[in-house]
Amino acid sequence: MEVYSSEWAENYERLANAGIPGREGLYRICQASFQSLPADASILIVGCGTGVETLQLAEALPNVSFVAVDPAQPMLDFCARQVEAQGFDQRVSLHAGTLDSLPSDALFDAATAILVSQHISEDADTEAFFQNIVRRLKPGGYLYSADLHIAAGQNREKMIALWQDQALMAGIETDVIEALLMRFESDLRVRDEETIINFLQKAGFVSTLKPFSSLLYGAWLSQRRER
Ligand SMILES: C[S@@+](CC[C@H](N)C(=O)[O-])C[C@H]1O[C@@H](n2cnc3c(N)ncnc32)[C@H](O)[C@@H]1O
């Protein structure tokens, strides 16, 4: 199954639910993090994939508007169908591409980048990715980001082995697990927690919290410096 093909998009929810124990909490905490935004806020969704966070936030925040970007057309197509089916198309604008090609220069109240920067293999490109997000936020704006990681003080090999065992128990096919493990050694980065926090701080985020952690997955709530 090729990553981010139409087949992958169809299987994505099942695989993500099995791969991330307690995955619903990852998105519920995102909603909770954005509860205090102005009622008419605008939110940038970076790497929207099949649309899970876009749909949940649109449901929870009925007057908020969204710009959702993703360079993988099959994922974006899947997202577009869901957005339309749930009647959110007036408030959700989709962009095929990365942030670099997003034409608008409007500043957002908040952004998400859930399970996205793990796909950027070079550290310099990942730094640029977070800098691009910070530039799109109003001063004090929030970023809710999540990525594969090894939490501080944890043993990398043992955490990956435990992830593998639980993924098998959760029903992910052996060949898919093996392919993912190989990708952990190449293009899919499982970074140390402190590397991720450094990216965020270097980009200009302050007050970073880590409200979610489950095996190899963590989420961070950060705020753009006021000025
Ligand atoms: C693991 S999926 C996560 C999708 C969704 N955020 C979620 O939580 O289910 C990662 C998504 O990020 C997209 N992506 C990869 N590199 C990106 C980049 N540089 N900018 C924006 N999106 C990117 C991929 O196309 C893919 O749809």
The ligand as an SDF file (V2000), in Angstrom:
LIG
                    3D

 27 29  0  0  0  0  0  0  0  0999 V2000
    0.0290   11.1800    9.0980 C   0  0  0  0  0  0  0  0  0  0  0  0
   -0.9210   12.2540    8.0670 S   0  0  0  0  0  0  0  0  0  0  0  0
   -1.7910   13.1930    9.3170 C   0  0  0  0  0  0  0  0  0  0  0  0
   -3.0810   13.7370    8.8170 C   0  0  0  0  0  0  0  0  0  0  0  0
   -3.9460   14.4290    9.8800 C   0  0  0  0  0  0  0  0  0  0  0  0
   -3.2940   15.6240   10.3600 N   0  0  0  0  0  0  0  0  0  0  0  0
   -4.2720   13.5080   11.0250 C   0  0  0  0  0  0  0  0  0  0  0  0
   -3.9530   13.8230   12.1610 O   0  0  0  0  0  0  0  0  0  0  0  0
   -4.8670   12.4500   10.7630 O   0  0  0  0  0  0  0  0  0  0  0  0
    0.2910   13.4250    7.5180 C   0  0  0  0  0  0  0  0  0  0  0  0
   -0.2220   14.3620    6.4270 C   0  0  0  0  0  0  0  0  0  0  0  0
    0.7330   15.4260    6.2710 O   0  0  0  0  0  0  0  0  0  0  0  0
    0.8690   15.7210    4.9060 C   0  0  0  0  0  0  0  0  0  0  0  0
    2.1670   16.3960    4.6980 N   0  0  0  0  0  0  0  0  0  0  0  0
    3.3760   15.8430    4.5250 C   0  0  0  0  0  0  0  0  0  0  0  0
    4.3020   16.8030    4.4050 N   0  0  0  0  0  0  0  0  0  0  0  0
    3.6660   18.0040    4.5040 C   0  0  0  0  0  0  0  0  0  0  0  0
    4.0720   19.3690    4.4700 C   0  0  0  0  0  0  0  0  0  0  0  0
    5.3470   19.7200    4.3090 N   0  0  0  0  0  0  0  0  0  0  0  0
    3.1430   20.3350    4.6160 N   0  0  0  0  0  0  0  0  0  0  0  0
    1.8330   19.9950    4.8150 C   0  0  0  0  0  0  0  0  0  0  0  0
    1.3890   18.7120    4.8560 N   0  0  0  0  0  0  0  0  0  0  0  0
    2.2830   17.7260    4.7060 C   0  0  0  0  0  0  0  0  0  0  0  0
    0.7300   14.3680    4.2160 C   0  0  0  0  0  0  0  0  0  0  0  0
    0.3750   14.5150    2.8520 O   0  0  0  0  0  0  0  0  0  0  0  0
   -0.3420   13.7000    5.0610 C   0  0  0  0  0  0  0  0  0  0  0  0
   -1.6420   13.8880    4.5510 O   0  0  0  0  0  0  0  0  0  0  0  0
  1  2  1  0
  2  3  1  0
  2 10  1  0
  3  4  1  0
  4  5  1  0
  5  6  1  0
  5  7  1  0
  7  8  2  0
  7  9  1  0
 10 11  1  0
 11 12  1  0
 11 26  1  0
 12 13  1  0
 13 14  1  0
 13 24  1  0
 14 15  1  0
 14 23  1  0
 15 16  2  0
 16 17  1  0
 17 18  1  0
 17 23  2  0
 18 19  1  0
 18 20  2  0
 20 21  1  0
 21 22  2  0
 22 23  1  0
 24 25  1  0
 24 26  1  0
 26 27  1  0
M  CHG  2   2   1   9  -1
M  END
$$$$
